[in-house]
Every structure is written in C-alpha cells, then in structure tokens.
Amino acid sequence: MANHNFGLHHVGQRKRAARSKKTNNRPQSDKLKSAVDHSIYAVAMLGPVMTLPQISNVWVGRDTSGLSLVSWTAYTLVAVFWVFYGMLHRDKPIVVVNFFSILVNAVVVLGIFIFR
C-alpha cells in the first residue's frame, strides 16, 4: 500500500512539473499582453474615426437617406452602458473607446433629427 501512495505522489509531481513548463513562457506572454494593452488606445480611436465619413455625409452633404434613427440611437445607448460598465470596473480602455463612440454616434443622431 505504501508503494502505491509513493507512486501517486510522483505522478502528481510530474503533472505539476509539466504545468510549470507550460507556464514558463510568461515573459513572452507578458510582452504580448503589454503590447496589446498599449495598442488598445489606438484601436479604440479607430472605431470612432471610421464614423467620420458618415458624419460628413450627414452634416456636409445633408444626406440622411438610408440611416436609421433607431439604430444610431441604439448604438449611442449601448455605448453609454459600456461607459458605465467600464467606470464600475475601472477599465479605462472601455471607458475611452465608448466615450468617443457616444460623441460620434450622437452627432449622427442629431444630424438625422435636423436634416430629416
């Protein structure tokens, strides 16, 4: 009986050693995480920037055809929820990206109200 327990002990040690080898790549994964953490702000700005042509169509061209007031209002409200969520969880990237989304989406919504 004692030999059986001794053998199980070594099986557990081998499993722990195998798991340890898998997680020894932490410096590389930490570098990747850090790079993603730093680039998220640039990516966060890309979304609202992609809305600028739509804003131009509405405010410069005064063209609201094909735009749904319900959809753009919903996008704005969803972004408000995400800002609230990000503030509660103290997650700055979520707050930043959705704050700017609120701004650009609200500009589109306002343009739909004015030019329809």
N, C-alpha and C positions, 0 to 999 in steps of 0.2 A: 504494500500500500504506500509506503514512504517513497519508493522509487517512482510511483505513478505521479504523486504530487510534485516530486522534484522535476519530472519531465514536463509537467504543465507549466511550472514556473519558467522553464527555459523557453517554452513556446510563447508565453507572454512577453518575455524579454525580446525574443526575435521579432514579434509583432510590433513592439514599441520601437525597436531599432529601425524597422522598415518604415514606420510612420515618420520617425525622426529624419530619415534620409529624404523622404518626400518633402518635408517642410524646411530642409536646409537651404532651399533656394530663396529664402526670404529676402536677401538683399536685392535680388533681381526683381522680385515681385514688389518690393517696397519702392524701387526705382520706377517701375511701371505705374504704380499707384500714385506716386508723386507727380509723374509726368501728366497723368490724366487729371489729377487734382488741379494742376496749374493750367492745363489747356481748357478746362471746362468753362472758364470765363470767356475765352474767345469763342467757343462753341455756343455759349449762352447768348452772346451778342449776335451770332449769325442768324438765329431764328427771327428775331425782330427786324433785322436788316433785310431779310428776304421779303418782308411785308412792305418795304418802301415802294416798290413798283405799284402795288395795289393802292397805296396811299396817293401816289402820283396820279393814277388813273382817276381816283375819286376827286381829289382836290384840284388838280390842274386840268384834267380833261372833263371833269364833272360827269363822269360816266359811272353810274351805279348799276347798269344793267348786268344781270347775272349774279349780283351779290344778294345774299340772303341776310336780312336784318336779324332773323332768329339765330342763324349760325354764328355770325360775328359777335352778337351779344352773348351767346353761349360760350364762345371762345374766351371772351373777356371775363365772364363769371367763373369759368373754370380756372383761369389764371389767378383770379382773386383768391379762390380756395387754396391754390398751391402756394401763394404768398403766405397765407395764414398758416398753412401746414409747415412751410419752411421756417417761419418765425417760431412756431411752437417747438420745433425740433432743432432750432438753431442751426439750420443748414443754409448757409449763405448762398451757395450757387443756385439753389431752388428759388430763394427769395429774389435774387438778382435777375435771373432769366425771366421769371414770371412777372416781376415788376415792369420790365421793359415790354413784355408781351401785353400787359394791361394797357400801357400807353399807346402802343401802335394799334392794337385792336380797337381801343376806344376812339382813336382818331378816325378809323374806318367807319365805326358805328355812327359817330357824329356826322361824318360826310354823307352816309346813307340817309340819315334824318334830314339833313339840309337840302340835298340835291335830288331827292325823290319827289 
